[in-house]
């Protein structure tokens, strides 16, 4: 159905954008994980994990 609206040139352009869209998707996913669970991820980094120690 989509091929009715897009010609061969549009498919060629869309194919060249696939790596770019994939890279931005990966960067967005990492950024979302960093922003959402920063303490959980940085707990694995040796120097930074001491900042999150709780004094109980």
PQR file of N, CA, C, O and H, with PARSE charges and radii, in Angstrom:
ATOM      1  N   UNK A   1       0.824  -1.190   0.000 -0.4000 1.5000
ATOM      2  CA  UNK A   1       0.000   0.000   0.000 -0.0000 2.0000
ATOM      3  C   UNK A   1       0.871   1.257   0.000  0.5500 1.7000
ATOM      4  O   UNK A   1       0.551   2.247  -0.658 -0.5500 1.4000
ATOM      5  N   UNK A   2       1.953   1.204   0.733 -0.4000 1.5000
ATOM      6  CA  UNK A   2       2.830   2.363   0.795 -0.0000 2.0000
ATOM      7  C   UNK A   2       3.541   2.594  -0.535  0.5500 1.7000
ATOM      8  O   UNK A   2       3.884   3.727  -0.872 -0.5500 1.4000
ATOM      9  H   UNK A   2       2.213   0.400   1.267  0.4000 1.0000
ATOM     10  N   UNK A   3       3.760   1.528  -1.282 -0.4000 1.5000
ATOM     11  CA  UNK A   3       4.456   1.675  -2.561 -0.0000 2.0000
ATOM     12  C   UNK A   3       3.618   2.437  -3.580  0.5500 1.7000
ATOM     13  O   UNK A   3       4.153   2.922  -4.577 -0.5500 1.4000
ATOM     14  H   UNK A   3       3.481   0.608  -1.009  0.4000 1.0000
ATOM     15  N   UNK A   4       2.331   2.549  -3.350 -0.4000 1.5000
ATOM     16  CA  UNK A   4       1.497   3.356  -4.246 -0.0000 2.0000
ATOM     17  C   UNK A   4       1.817   4.834  -4.137  0.5500 1.7000
ATOM     18  O   UNK A   4       1.735   5.570  -5.121 -0.5500 1.4000
ATOM     19  H   UNK A   4       1.896   2.156  -2.540  0.4000 1.0000
ATOM     20  N   UNK A   5       2.182   5.267  -2.940 -0.4000 1.5000
ATOM     21  CA  UNK A   5       2.422   6.687  -2.697 -0.0000 2.0000
ATOM     22  C   UNK A   5       3.876   7.082  -2.881  0.5500 1.7000
ATOM     23  O   UNK A   5       4.169   8.240  -3.179 -0.5500 1.4000
ATOM     24  H   UNK A   5       2.249   4.670  -2.141  0.4000 1.0000
ATOM     25  N   UNK A   6       4.782   6.147  -2.710 -0.4000 1.5000
ATOM     26  CA  UNK A   6       6.206   6.445  -2.824 -0.0000 2.0000
ATOM     27  C   UNK A   6       6.769   5.845  -4.101  0.5500 1.7000
ATOM     28  O   UNK A   6       6.539   4.675  -4.406 -0.5500 1.4000
ATOM     29  H   UNK A   6       4.544   5.206  -2.468  0.4000 1.0000
ATOM     30  N   UNK A   7       7.496   6.647  -4.831 -0.4000 1.5000
ATOM     31  CA  UNK A   7       8.124   6.165  -6.049 -0.0000 2.0000
ATOM     32  C   UNK A   7       9.492   5.564  -5.762  0.5500 1.7000
ATOM     33  O   UNK A   7       9.913   5.502  -4.607 -0.5500 1.4000
ATOM     34  H   UNK A   7       7.683   7.597  -4.583  0.4000 1.0000
ATOM     35  N   UNK A   8      10.191   5.118  -6.810 -0.4000 1.5000
ATOM     36  CA  UNK A   8      11.512   4.495  -6.619 -0.0000 2.0000
ATOM     37  C   UNK A   8      12.536   5.440  -5.996  0.5500 1.7000
ATOM     38  O   UNK A   8      13.374   5.017  -5.199 -0.5500 1.4000
ATOM     39  H   UNK A   8       9.849   5.168  -7.748  0.4000 1.0000
ATOM     40  N   UNK A   9      12.466   6.709  -6.356 -0.4000 1.5000
ATOM     41  CA  UNK A   9      13.422   7.671  -5.796 -0.0000 2.0000
ATOM     42  C   UNK A   9      13.207   7.826  -4.286  0.5500 1.7000
ATOM     43  O   UNK A   9      14.171   7.925  -3.528 -0.5500 1.4000
ATOM     44  H   UNK A   9      11.786   7.053  -7.003  0.4000 1.0000
ATOM     45  N   UNK A  10      11.959   7.847  -3.857 -0.4000 1.5000
ATOM     46  CA  UNK A  10      11.665   7.981  -2.430 -0.0000 2.0000
ATOM     47  C   UNK A  10      12.149   6.765  -1.651  0.5500 1.7000
ATOM     48  O   UNK A  10      12.643   6.900  -0.531 -0.5500 1.4000
ATOM     49  H   UNK A  10      11.175   7.767  -4.473  0.4000 1.0000
ATOM     50  N   UNK A  11      12.009   5.568  -2.243 -0.4000 1.5000
ATOM     51  CA  UNK A  11      12.499   4.360  -1.583 -0.0000 2.0000
ATOM     52  C   UNK A  11      14.016   4.389  -1.463  0.5500 1.7000
ATOM     53  O   UNK A  11      14.570   3.933  -0.463 -0.5500 1.4000
ATOM     54  H   UNK A  11      11.608   5.458  -3.152  0.4000 1.0000
ATOM     55  N   UNK A  12      14.683   4.919  -2.472 -0.4000 1.5000
ATOM     56  CA  UNK A  12      16.145   5.016  -2.431 -0.0000 2.0000
ATOM     57  C   UNK A  12      16.595   5.982  -1.328  0.5500 1.7000
ATOM     58  O   UNK A  12      17.547   5.706  -0.598 -0.5500 1.4000
ATOM     59  H   UNK A  12      14.232   5.290  -3.284  0.4000 1.0000
ATOM     60  N   UNK A  13      15.902   7.107  -1.219 -0.4000 1.5000
ATOM     61  CA  UNK A  13      16.221   8.069  -0.158 -0.0000 2.0000
ATOM     62  C   UNK A  13      15.943   7.480   1.223  0.5500 1.7000
ATOM     63  O   UNK A  13      16.731   7.665   2.150 -0.5500 1.4000
ATOM     64  H   UNK A  13      15.128   7.332  -1.811  0.4000 1.0000
ATOM     65  N   UNK A  14      14.831   6.777   1.358 -0.4000 1.5000
ATOM     66  CA  UNK A  14      14.500   6.165   2.648 -0.0000 2.0000
ATOM     67  C   UNK A  14      15.544   5.118   3.031  0.5500 1.7000
ATOM     68  O   UNK A  14      15.892   4.990   4.204 -0.5500 1.4000
ATOM     69  H   UNK A  14      14.191   6.626   0.604  0.4000 1.0000
ATOM     70  N   UNK A  15      16.039   4.376   2.055 -0.4000 1.5000
ATOM     71  CA  UNK A  15      17.064   3.374   2.332 -0.0000 2.0000
ATOM     72  C   UNK A  15      18.369   3.981   2.793  0.5500 1.7000
ATOM     73  O   UNK A  15      19.086   3.379   3.592 -0.5500 1.4000
ATOM     74  H   UNK A  15      15.756   4.480   1.101  0.4000 1.0000
ATOM     75  N   UNK A  16      18.685   5.160   2.303 -0.4000 1.5000
ATOM     76  CA  UNK A  16      19.933   5.802   2.721 -0.0000 2.0000
ATOM     77  C   UNK A  16      19.822   6.411   4.123  0.5500 1.7000
ATOM     78  O   UNK A  16      20.840   6.678   4.761 -0.5500 1.4000
ATOM     79  H   UNK A  16      18.103   5.649   1.654  0.4000 1.0000
ATOM     80  N   UNK A  17      18.608   6.630   4.602 -0.4000 1.5000
ATOM     81  CA  UNK A  17      18.412   7.204   5.932 -0.0000 2.0000
ATOM     82  C   UNK A  17      18.350   6.149   7.030  0.5500 1.7000
ATOM     83  O   UNK A  17      18.366   6.502   8.209 -0.5500 1.4000
ATOM     84  H   UNK A  17      17.780   6.414   4.084  0.4000 1.0000
ATOM     85  N   UNK A  18      18.282   4.875   6.683 -0.4000 1.5000
ATOM     86  CA  UNK A  18      18.144   3.816   7.686 -0.0000 2.0000
ATOM     87  C   UNK A  18      19.299   3.807   8.692  0.5500 1.7000
ATOM     88  O   UNK A  18      19.030   3.710   9.889 -0.5500 1.4000
ATOM     89  H   UNK A  18      18.269   4.589   5.725  0.4000 1.0000
ATOM     90  N   UNK A  19      20.577   3.903   8.278 -0.4000 1.5000
ATOM     91  CA  UNK A  19      21.657   3.929   9.283 -0.0000 2.0000
ATOM     92  C   UNK A  19      21.575   5.140  10.221  0.5500 1.7000
ATOM     93  O   UNK A  19      21.863   5.025  11.413 -0.5500 1.4000
ATOM     94  H   UNK A  19      20.796   3.982   7.305  0.4000 1.0000
ATOM     95  N   UNK A  20      21.188   6.282   9.689 -0.4000 1.5000
ATOM     96  CA  UNK A  20      21.085   7.493  10.504 -0.0000 2.0000
ATOM     97  C   UNK A  20      19.975   7.353  11.538  0.5500 1.7000
ATOM     98  O   UNK A  20      20.159   7.688  12.709 -0.5500 1.4000
ATOM     99  H   UNK A  20      20.954   6.375   8.721  0.4000 1.0000
ATOM    100  N   UNK A  21      18.837   6.863  11.102 -0.4000 1.5000
ATOM    101  CA  UNK A  21      17.712   6.680  12.021 -0.0000 2.0000
ATOM    102  C   UNK A  21      18.053   5.631  13.080  0.5500 1.7000
ATOM    103  O   UNK A  21      17.686   5.781  14.246 -0.5500 1.4000
ATOM    104  H   UNK A  21      18.688   6.591  10.151  0.4000 1.0000
ATOM    105  N   UNK A  22      18.745   4.586  12.681 -0.4000 1.5000
ATOM    106  CA  UNK A  22      19.155   3.563  13.640 -0.0000 2.0000
ATOM    107  C   UNK A  22      20.105   4.111  14.688  0.5500 1.7000
ATOM    108  O   UNK A  22      19.988   3.787  15.870 -0.5500 1.4000
ATOM    109  H   UNK A  22      19.043   4.465  11.734  0.4000 1.0000
ATOM    110  N   UNK A  23      21.048   4.944  14.256 -0.4000 1.5000
ATOM    111  CA  UNK A  23      22.010   5.525  15.201 -0.0000 2.0000
ATOM    112  C   UNK A  23      21.310   6.470  16.169  0.5500 1.7000
ATOM    113  O   UNK A  23      21.578   6.426  17.370 -0.5500 1.4000
ATOM    114  H   UNK A  23      21.143   5.207  13.296  0.4000 1.0000
ATOM    115  N   UNK A  24      20.416   7.325  15.669 -0.4000 1.5000
ATOM    116  CA  UNK A  24      19.694   8.232  16.552 -0.0000 2.0000
ATOM    117  C   UNK A  24      18.793   7.463  17.508  0.5500 1.7000
ATOM    118  O   UNK A  24      18.601   7.882  18.649 -0.5500 1.4000
ATOM    119  H   UNK A  24      20.198   7.361  14.694  0.4000 1.0000
ATOM    120  N   UNK A  25      18.243   6.352  17.057 -0.4000 1.5000
ATOM    121  CA  UNK A  25      17.435   5.518  17.944 -0.0000 2.0000
ATOM    122  C   UNK A  25      18.261   4.923  19.063  0.5500 1.7000
ATOM    123  O   UNK A  25      17.815   4.863  20.209 -0.5500 1.4000
ATOM    124  H   UNK A  25      18.399   6.012  16.130  0.4000 1.0000
ATOM    125  N   UNK A  26      19.480   4.477  18.729 -0.4000 1.5000
ATOM    126  CA  UNK A  26      20.363   3.918  19.750 -0.0000 2.0000
ATOM    127  C   UNK A  26      20.792   4.995  20.743  0.5500 1.7000
ATOM    128  O   UNK A  26      20.811   4.754  21.950 -0.5500 1.4000
ATOM    129  H   UNK A  26      19.842   4.526  17.798  0.4000 1.0000
ATOM    130  N   UNK A  27      21.133   6.168  20.246 -0.4000 1.5000
ATOM    131  CA  UNK A  27      21.532   7.269  21.133 -0.0000 2.0000
ATOM    132  C   UNK A  27      20.366   7.674  22.031  0.5500 1.7000
ATOM    133  O   UNK A  27      20.559   7.942  23.217 -0.5500 1.4000
ATOM    134  H   UNK A  27      21.118   6.364  19.266  0.4000 1.0000
ATOM    135  N   UNK A  28      19.175   7.717  21.476 -0.4000 1.5000
ATOM    136  CA  UNK A  28      18.000   8.057  22.274 -0.0000 2.0000
ATOM    137  C   UNK A  28      17.710   7.035  23.348  0.5500 1.7000
ATOM    138  O   UNK A  28      17.321   7.387  24.462 -0.5500 1.4000
ATOM    139  H   UNK A  28      19.018   7.499  20.513  0.4000 1.0000
ATOM    140  N   UNK A  29      17.900   5.761  23.016 -0.4000 1.5000
ATOM    141  CA  UNK A  29      17.671   4.707  23.999 -0.0000 2.0000
ATOM    142  C   UNK A  29      18.668   4.795  25.146  0.5500 1.7000
ATOM    143  O   UNK A  29      18.293   4.674  26.312 -0.5500 1.4000
ATOM    144  H   UNK A  29      18.216   5.476  22.112  0.4000 1.0000
ATOM    145  N   UNK A  30      19.933   5.004  24.816 -0.4000 1.5000
ATOM    146  CA  UNK A  30      20.957   5.149  25.863 -0.0000 2.0000
ATOM    147  C   UNK A  30      20.686   6.402  26.697  0.5500 1.7000
ATOM    148  O   UNK A  30      20.827   6.378  27.919 -0.5500 1.4000
ATOM    149  H   UNK A  30      20.238   5.102  23.869  0.4000 1.0000
ATOM    150  N   UNK A  31      20.300   7.485  26.042 -0.4000 1.5000
ATOM    151  CA  UNK A  31      19.986   8.712  26.770 -0.0000 2.0000
ATOM    152  C   UNK A  31      18.800   8.549  27.699  0.5500 1.7000
ATOM    153  O   UNK A  31      18.795   9.086  28.807 -0.5500 1.4000
ATOM    154  H   UNK A  31      20.185   7.504  25.049  0.4000 1.0000
ATOM    155  N   UNK A  32      17.801   7.814  27.259 -0.4000 1.5000
ATOM    156  CA  UNK A  32      16.646   7.569  28.105 -0.0000 2.0000
ATOM    157  C   UNK A  32      17.020   6.711  29.308  0.5500 1.7000
ATOM    158  O   UNK A  32      16.580   6.973  30.428 -0.5500 1.4000
ATOM    159  H   UNK A  32      17.805   7.378  26.359  0.4000 1.0000
ATOM    160  N   UNK A  33      17.820   5.701  29.075 -0.4000 1.5000
ATOM    161  CA  UNK A  33      18.265   4.852  30.189 -0.0000 2.0000
ATOM    162  C   UNK A  33      19.132   5.646  31.156  0.5500 1.7000
ATOM    163  O   UNK A  33      19.030   5.468  32.369 -0.5500 1.4000
ATOM    164  H   UNK A  33      18.178   5.488  28.166  0.4000 1.0000
ATOM    165  N   UNK A  34      19.982   6.519  30.628 -0.4000 1.5000
ATOM    166  CA  UNK A  34      20.845   7.330  31.490 -0.0000 2.0000
ATOM    167  C   UNK A  34      20.012   8.287  32.335  0.5500 1.7000
ATOM    168  O   UNK A  34      20.277   8.469  33.523 -0.5500 1.4000
ATOM    169  H   UNK A  34      20.064   6.664  29.642  0.4000 1.0000
ATOM    170  N   UNK A  35      19.014   8.891  31.720 -0.4000 1.5000
ATOM    171  CA  UNK A  35      18.202   9.849  32.453 -0.0000 2.0000
ATOM    172  C   UNK A  35      17.257   9.205  33.446  0.5500 1.7000
ATOM    173  O   UNK A  35      16.969   9.779  34.497 -0.5500 1.4000
ATOM    174  H   UNK A  35      18.799   8.743  30.754  0.4000 1.0000
ATOM    175  N   UNK A  36      16.773   8.020  33.123 -0.4000 1.5000
ATOM    176  CA  UNK A  36      15.764   7.387  33.967 -0.0000 2.0000
ATOM    177  C   UNK A  36      16.377   6.641  35.145  0.5500 1.7000
ATOM    178  O   UNK A  36      15.863   6.723  36.261 -0.5500 1.4000
ATOM    179  H   UNK A  36      17.007   7.554  32.270  0.4000 1.0000
ATOM    180  N   UNK A  37      17.456   5.921  34.916 -0.4000 1.5000
ATOM    181  CA  UNK A  37      18.016   5.073  35.963 -0.0000 2.0000
ATOM    182  C   UNK A  37      19.496   5.362  36.127  0.5500 1.7000
ATOM    183  O   UNK A  37      20.320   4.448  36.129 -0.5500 1.4000
ATOM    184  H   UNK A  37      17.873   5.854  34.010  0.4000 1.0000
ATOM    185  N   UNK A  38      19.823   6.612  36.262 -0.4000 1.5000
ATOM    186  CA  UNK A  38      21.216   7.040  36.332 -0.0000 2.0000
ATOM    187  C   UNK A  38      21.967   6.348  37.471  0.5500 1.7000
ATOM    188  O   UNK A  38      23.101   5.904  37.290 -0.5500 1.4000
ATOM    189  H   UNK A  38      19.154   7.355  36.260  0.4000 1.0000
ATOM    190  N   UNK A  39      21.346   6.259  38.623 -0.4000 1.5000
ATOM    191  CA  UNK A  39      22.024   5.670  39.776 -0.0000 2.0000
ATOM    192  C   UNK A  39      22.271   4.184  39.558  0.5500 1.7000
ATOM    193  O   UNK A  39      23.320   3.677  39.954 -0.5500 1.4000
ATOM    194  H   UNK A  39      20.425   6.619  38.771  0.4000 1.0000
ATOM    195  N   UNK A  40      21.348   3.484  38.949 -0.4000 1.5000
ATOM    196  CA  UNK A  40      21.525   2.051  38.714 -0.0000 2.0000
ATOM    197  C   UNK A  40      22.644   1.782  37.718  0.5500 1.7000
ATOM    198  O   UNK A  40      23.406   0.829  37.882 -0.5500 1.4000
ATOM    199  H   UNK A  40      20.496   3.896  38.627  0.4000 1.0000
ATOM    200  N   UNK A  41      22.747   2.616  36.687 -0.4000 1.5000
ATOM    201  CA  UNK A  41      23.780   2.418  35.665 -0.0000 2.0000
ATOM    202  C   UNK A  41      25.144   2.837  36.190  0.5500 1.7000
ATOM    203  O   UNK A  41      26.129   2.126  35.991 -0.5500 1.4000
ATOM    204  H   UNK A  41      22.128   3.390  36.554  0.4000 1.0000
ATOM    205  N   UNK A  42      25.212   3.987  36.861 -0.4000 1.5000
ATOM    206  CA  UNK A  42      26.493   4.480  37.356 -0.0000 2.0000
ATOM    207  C   UNK A  42      27.001   3.680  38.551  0.5500 1.7000
ATOM    208  O   UNK A  42      28.148   3.853  38.964 -0.5500 1.4000
ATOM    209  H   UNK A  42      24.411   4.564  37.022  0.4000 1.0000
ATOM    210  N   UNK A  43      26.182   2.827  39.100 -0.4000 1.5000
ATOM    211  CA  UNK A  43      26.617   1.966  40.191 -0.0000 2.0000
ATOM    212  C   UNK A  43      27.673   0.966  39.722  0.5500 1.7000
ATOM    213  O   UNK A  43      28.396   0.403  40.543 -0.5500 1.4000
ATOM    214  H   UNK A  43      25.250   2.687  38.764  0.4000 1.0000
ATOM    215  N   UNK A  44      27.767   0.741  38.418 -0.4000 1.5000
ATOM    216  CA  UNK A  44      28.743  -0.195  37.853 -0.0000 2.0000
ATOM    217  C   UNK A  44      30.076   0.485  37.566  0.5500 1.7000
ATOM    218  O   UNK A  44      31.066  -0.204  37.323 -0.5500 1.4000
ATOM    219  H   UNK A  44      27.180   1.198  37.751  0.4000 1.0000
ATOM    220  N   UNK A  45      30.134   1.813  37.586 -0.4000 1.5000
ATOM    221  CA  UNK A  45      31.366   2.541  37.303 -0.0000 2.0000
ATOM    222  C   UNK A  45      32.157   2.651  38.610  0.5500 1.7000
ATOM    223  O   UNK A  45      31.632   3.180  39.589 -0.5500 1.4000
ATOM    224  H   UNK A  45      29.329   2.373  37.783  0.4000 1.0000
ATOM    225  N   UNK A  46      33.406   2.166  38.654 -0.4000 1.5000
ATOM    226  CA  UNK A  46      34.140   2.079  39.924 -0.0000 2.0000
ATOM    227  C   UNK A  46      34.300   3.410  40.671  0.5500 1.7000
ATOM    228  O   UNK A  46      34.081   3.452  41.882 -0.5500 1.4000
ATOM    229  H   UNK A  46      33.832   1.736  37.859  0.4000 1.0000
ATOM    230  N   UNK A  47      34.672   4.482  39.994 -0.4000 1.5000
ATOM    231  CA  UNK A  47      34.933   5.741  40.693 -0.0000 2.0000
ATOM    232  C   UNK A  47      33.645   6.391  41.188  0.5500 1.7000
ATOM    233  O   UNK A  47      33.614   6.965  42.277 -0.5500 1.4000
ATOM    234  H   UNK A  47      34.850   4.448  39.010  0.4000 1.0000
ATOM    235  N   UNK A  48      32.592   6.304  40.396 -0.4000 1.5000
ATOM    236  CA  UNK A  48      31.367   7.033  40.701 -0.0000 2.0000
ATOM    237  C   UNK A  48      30.489   6.290  41.700  0.5500 1.7000
ATOM    238  O   UNK A  48      29.706   6.920  42.411 -0.5500 1.4000
ATOM    239  H   UNK A  48      32.617   5.838  39.512  0.4000 1.0000
ATOM    240  N   UNK A  49      30.603   4.955  41.773 -0.4000 1.5000
ATOM    241  CA  UNK A  49      29.664   4.223  42.622 -0.0000 2.0000
ATOM    242  C   UNK A  49      29.816   4.566  44.099  0.5500 1.7000
ATOM    243  O   UNK A  49      28.895   4.301  44.871 -0.5500 1.4000
ATOM    244  H   UNK A  49      31.239   4.443  41.195  0.4000 1.0000
ATOM    245  N   UNK A  50      30.935   5.144  44.525 -0.4000 1.5000
ATOM    246  CA  UNK A  50      31.075   5.525  45.926 -0.0000 2.0000
ATOM    247  C   UNK A  50      30.220   6.751  46.263  0.5500 1.7000
ATOM    248  O   UNK A  50      29.933   6.998  47.434 -0.5500 1.4000
ATOM    249  H   UNK A  50      31.683   5.360  43.897  0.4000 1.0000
ATOM    250  N   UNK A  51      29.817   7.508  45.264 -0.4000 1.5000
ATOM    251  CA  UNK A  51      28.971   8.687  45.514 -0.0000 2.0000
ATOM    252  C   UNK A  51      27.551   8.307  45.912  0.5500 1.7000
ATOM    253  O   UNK A  51      26.836   9.100  46.525 -0.5500 1.4000
ATOM    254  H   UNK A  51      30.049   7.308  44.312  0.4000 1.0000
ATOM    255  N   UNK A  52      27.145   7.083  45.558 -0.4000 1.5000
ATOM    256  CA  UNK A  52      25.781   6.668  45.833 -0.0000 2.0000
ATOM    257  C   UNK A  52      25.658   5.778  47.057  0.5500 1.7000
ATOM    258  O   UNK A  52      24.587   5.224  47.305 -0.5500 1.4000
ATOM    259  H   UNK A  52      27.726   6.438  45.060  0.4000 1.0000
ATOM    260  N   UNK A  53      26.709   5.630  47.813 -0.4000 1.5000
ATOM    261  CA  UNK A  53      26.647   4.810  49.014 -0.0000 2.0000
ATOM    262  C   UNK A  53      25.767   5.512  50.046  0.5500 1.7000
ATOM    263  O   UNK A  53      25.864   6.721  50.254 -0.5500 1.4000
ATOM    264  H   UNK A  53      27.579   6.080  47.611  0.4000 1.0000
ATOM    265  N   UNK A  54      24.920   4.732  50.676 -0.4000 1.5000
ATOM    266  CA  UNK A  54      24.029   5.307  51.672 -0.0000 2.0000
ATOM    267  C   UNK A  54      24.600   5.050  53.064  0.5500 1.7000
ATOM    268  O   UNK A  54      24.992   3.927  53.382 -0.5500 1.4000
ATOM    269  H   UNK A  54      24.841   3.750  50.507  0.4000 1.0000
ATOM    270  N   UNK A  55      24.646   6.082  53.883 -0.4000 1.5000
ATOM    271  CA  UNK A  55      25.108   5.940  55.263 -0.0000 2.0000
ATOM    272  C   UNK A  55      23.930   5.507  56.109  0.5500 1.7000
ATOM    273  O   UNK A  55      23.039   6.300  56.414 -0.5500 1.4000
ATOM    274  H   UNK A  55      24.328   6.994  53.624  0.4000 1.0000
ATOM    275  N   UNK A  56      23.938   4.253  56.480 -0.4000 1.5000
ATOM    276  CA  UNK A  56      22.813   3.726  57.258 -0.0000 2.0000
ATOM    277  C   UNK A  56      23.227   3.547  58.695  0.5500 1.7000
ATOM    278  O   UNK A  56      22.422   3.112  59.519 -0.5500 1.4000
ATOM    279  H   UNK A  56      24.662   3.609  56.233  0.4000 1.0000
TER
END
